[in-house]
């Protein structure tokens, strides 16, 4: 998240928090599910004094952002869902793993190094359990209740989030719009941050109306 956060920080205050169990955050013994991770994000938001903000999620982070907008609407001014998982037409562990491996060949080599380091830091058990929680979470049932402006962003070479699912997710959002970043893989926040910032910055100031 750091590359896109650095670009956005030139225009808006920007934060890239590590949720419990990941990154530099504490590693609780019990694996938190997605709802509990959302609660942790809400608590962090209150703790630093943010009253209402735009939230940008990548991949499983989109599931947490959607849950936040649904259960803590007073905290959320608008959302950016970059590469939202899980595609409901491929809600199976092995299919998702196959897509992930396909995508890994399209990301910059440095992305693979960062991912490997972070997987080690969080631990295999936490990674596997969080993956299972992500598969169980039905984002498609939450998106119609996200009643804030929402931008869905997909990389055109993203095998994890096919174009059909990106379009369906956008249509499910009452105030959704879709942007496709040419030649980008799944992790646009890292592989194409400049292109992403060029669509996110105007969105942050747009007056988006409900359909």
Wavefront OBJ file of the C-alpha trace (Angstrom):
o trace
v 0.000 0.000 0.000
v 2.958 2.344 0.506
v 3.468 3.377 -3.167
v -0.127 4.571 -3.607
v -0.207 6.073 -0.092
v 2.873 8.169 -0.870
v 1.272 9.552 -4.028
v -2.041 10.333 -2.324
v -0.262 11.953 0.626
v 0.779 14.834 -1.635
v -2.881 15.821 -1.807
v -4.606 14.321 1.255
v -3.572 12.955 4.663
v -2.914 9.255 3.991
v -2.490 6.261 6.290
v -1.535 2.634 5.599
v -2.359 0.679 8.784
v -1.285 -2.902 9.419
v -4.226 -4.890 10.779
v -3.707 -7.225 13.771
v -1.679 -10.271 12.782
v -0.113 -8.655 9.725
v 2.830 -6.417 8.935
v 4.323 -4.691 11.974
v 1.164 -5.050 14.074
v 0.889 -7.404 17.045
v 0.200 -11.070 16.321
v -2.752 -12.207 18.473
v -2.745 -15.922 19.295
v -6.276 -16.311 17.967
v -6.758 -15.765 14.241
v -9.186 -12.884 13.713
v -11.922 -13.327 11.138
v -12.810 -10.594 8.645
v -15.496 -9.078 10.874
v -13.009 -8.845 13.743
v -10.407 -7.288 11.447
v -13.034 -4.750 10.412
v -13.717 -3.995 14.077
v -9.978 -3.478 14.581
v -9.872 -1.051 11.655
v -12.814 0.878 13.081
v -11.100 1.029 16.477
v -7.884 2.274 14.895
v -9.828 4.954 13.016
v -11.382 6.214 16.235
v -8.053 6.032 18.072
v -6.250 8.363 15.658
v -9.197 10.767 15.578
v -10.507 10.277 12.034
v -14.179 11.206 11.989
v -15.059 10.347 8.375
v -12.665 9.235 5.670
v -12.205 7.593 2.294
v -10.994 3.987 2.515
v -8.989 2.204 -0.177
v -8.715 -1.567 -0.040
v -6.794 -4.025 -2.194
v -7.917 -7.631 -2.726
v -9.145 -9.055 0.628
v -8.822 -5.519 1.972
v -11.837 -4.688 -0.203
v -13.890 -7.192 1.770
v -12.918 -5.437 4.993
v -13.644 -1.993 3.533
v -17.067 -3.154 2.299
v -17.845 -4.567 5.752
v -16.696 -1.318 7.348
v -18.996 0.744 5.107
v -21.881 -1.577 5.949
v -21.446 -1.781 9.736
v -19.727 1.532 10.485
v -21.290 3.904 7.933
v -20.544 6.998 10.016
v -16.818 6.401 9.509
v -16.907 6.041 5.727
v -17.192 8.932 3.291
v -16.388 6.893 0.144
v -14.531 3.739 -0.846
v -12.072 2.529 -3.468
v -12.196 -1.224 -4.060
v -9.059 -2.171 -5.966
v -9.227 -5.776 -7.146
v -12.191 -6.823 -4.945
v -12.274 -10.481 -3.909
v -13.756 -13.061 -3.779
v -15.218 -13.627 -7.259
v -18.435 -15.499 -6.307
v -18.232 -17.541 -9.528
v -14.905 -19.001 -8.371
v -15.408 -19.407 -4.634
v -13.152 -22.426 -4.302
v -9.745 -22.570 -2.682
v -7.888 -24.337 -5.488
v -9.364 -22.074 -8.171
v -8.270 -19.018 -6.239
v -4.799 -20.448 -5.676
v -4.468 -21.194 -9.405
v -5.463 -17.609 -10.207
v -3.040 -16.280 -7.601
v -0.165 -18.257 -9.116
v -1.077 -17.011 -12.594
v -1.118 -13.450 -11.328
v 2.221 -13.796 -9.531
v 3.950 -14.166 -12.911
v 2.517 -10.793 -13.970
v 3.527 -8.767 -10.904
v 6.925 -7.026 -10.637
v 9.617 -9.304 -9.144
v 9.919 -6.979 -6.146
v 6.266 -7.641 -5.342
v 7.003 -11.344 -4.944
v 9.811 -10.598 -2.501
v 7.605 -8.328 -0.421
v 4.765 -10.861 -0.429
v 7.082 -13.685 0.654
v 8.442 -11.581 3.505
v 4.971 -10.650 4.703
v 3.720 -14.244 4.478
v 6.577 -15.288 6.751
v 5.848 -12.453 9.183
v 2.178 -13.359 9.564
v 2.796 -17.135 9.580
v 1.324 -19.920 7.493
v -1.501 -20.766 9.931
v -2.731 -17.173 10.029
v -2.423 -16.858 6.265
v -4.369 -20.079 5.642
v -7.094 -19.215 8.158
v -7.537 -15.707 6.777
v -7.773 -17.161 3.271
v -10.552 -19.460 4.469
v -12.358 -16.546 6.106
v -12.084 -14.599 2.839
v -13.604 -17.494 0.897
v -16.511 -17.664 3.339
v -17.205 -13.919 3.202
v -19.869 -13.030 0.623
v -18.978 -9.541 -0.491
v -21.656 -9.680 -3.197
v -24.316 -9.611 -0.471
v -22.774 -6.547 1.163
v -22.099 -4.355 -1.871
v -25.776 -3.366 -2.415
v -25.756 -1.944 1.122
v -22.623 0.184 0.631
v -24.430 3.507 0.302
v -21.467 5.770 -0.340
v -19.653 6.659 -3.558
v -17.601 3.634 -4.609
v -14.863 3.237 -7.205
v -14.008 -0.276 -8.401
v -10.557 -0.537 -9.981
v -9.294 -3.554 -11.886
v -6.020 -4.201 -13.671
v -6.718 -5.413 -17.206
v -4.327 -8.373 -16.674
v -5.805 -9.404 -13.319
v -6.777 -13.127 -13.363
v -8.037 -13.026 -9.758
v -10.732 -10.443 -10.520
v -12.075 -11.112 -14.043
v -13.758 -8.328 -15.973
v -17.177 -9.947 -15.563
v -16.953 -9.980 -11.778
v -15.592 -6.411 -11.683
v -18.589 -5.261 -13.733
v -21.024 -7.215 -11.575
v -19.527 -5.795 -8.374
v -19.856 -2.279 -9.770
v -23.502 -2.804 -10.688
v -24.242 -4.116 -7.189
v -22.997 -0.851 -5.667
v -25.687 1.870 -5.468
v -23.080 4.538 -6.315
v -20.479 2.465 -8.125
v -18.251 3.127 -11.090
v -15.565 0.968 -12.693
v -12.133 1.899 -14.012
v -9.778 -0.590 -15.687
v -6.051 0.142 -15.580
v -4.448 -1.089 -18.839
v -1.730 -3.754 -18.627
v -1.848 -3.892 -14.810
v -2.093 -7.150 -12.805
v -4.010 -7.678 -9.565
v -2.037 -5.488 -7.181
v -2.484 -2.132 -8.907
v -1.681 -0.308 -5.644
v 1.903 -1.566 -6.049
v 2.421 -2.301 -9.741
v 0.770 0.839 -11.166
v 0.395 3.373 -8.319
v 0.746 6.429 -10.532
v -2.030 5.274 -12.876
v -4.173 4.404 -9.870
v -3.634 7.821 -8.286
v -4.784 9.474 -11.507
v -8.218 7.884 -11.156
v -8.463 7.958 -7.352
v -7.675 11.651 -6.854
v -10.524 12.939 -9.062
v -12.874 10.412 -7.454
v -12.091 11.765 -3.991
v -13.564 15.123 -4.960
v -16.346 13.979 -7.300
v -20.022 14.345 -6.380
v -21.284 10.827 -7.149
v -25.045 10.317 -7.267
v -26.948 7.150 -6.450
v -28.451 5.218 -9.346
l 1 2 3 4 5 6 7 8 9 10 11 12 13 14 15 16 17 18 19 20 21 22 23 24 25 26 27 28 29 30 31 32 33 34 35 36 37 38 39 40 41 42 43 44 45 46 47 48 49 50 51 52 53 54 55 56 57 58 59 60 61 62 63 64 65 66 67 68 69 70 71 72 73 74 75 76 77 78 79 80 81 82 83 84 85 86 87 88 89 90 91 92 93 94 95 96 97 98 99 100 101 102 103 104 105 106 107 108 109 110 111 112 113 114 115 116 117 118 119 120 121 122 123 124 125 126 127 128 129 130 131 132 133 134 135 136 137 138 139 140 141 142 143 144 145 146 147 148 149 150 151 152 153 154 155 156 157 158 159 160 161 162 163 164 165 166 167 168 169 170 171 172 173 174 175 176 177 178 179 180 181 182 183 184 185 186 187 188 189 190 191 192 193 194 195 196 197 198 199 200 201 202 203 204 205 206 207 208 209 210 211
